[in-house]
């Protein structure tokens, strides 16, 4: 049986060994940063790590949220501006409409205050009749009216024919253009007096009748 040599461990050997063991433990702790490798997978599987902004630098999630907030603010501002623009446009249109109505009312008032005046004679009666005829689309000229008036009544608005067939039938011709009552009633022009011998009413009714029968009072050159 071989001899086993024994090693004598001195006090110095024990101290050196203790120092080495301590140093190894510190190195192991520093390298692992805490628990053993056997424990690390369990810790990783149970902890959810969220991105954290470091030193004031925003994460991608923060940037997206900020962008979305800015877009929403821009949309709200645009919507408010659109509403304000529509309101301003409506107010402008309403103001223009009021201004136009006021101008029209003033114009109407001026016309009502200062109506066109015609002389109370044959010339004035013809001219007033022509203005009414123009508004009613009844053809005729100053010359055509004047020529027929002078032939029929010599310009007398109260002239009465008491001898022809109409007179014999009880409906004598009267007025500047010698119109009988039934004809006057049928061709009376609205807006003129309903009086057969009224100069303007007589002229316009006769011109209306002549337009229906002959195309125009200008085409009449004899009794009609």
Secondary structure, DSSP 8 states (H G I E B T S, - for coil): ----------HHHHHHHHHHHHHHHHHHHHHH-SS-HHHHHHHHHH--------TT---HHHHHHHHHHHHHHHHHHHHHHHHHHHHHHHHHHHHHHHHHHHHHHHHHHHHHHT-----SSHHHHHHHHHHHHHHTT----HHHHHHHHHHHTTT-TT-B--SSHHHHTT---BTTTTB-HHHHHHH--TTS-S-TT-HHHHHHHHHHHHHHHHSSGGG--S--
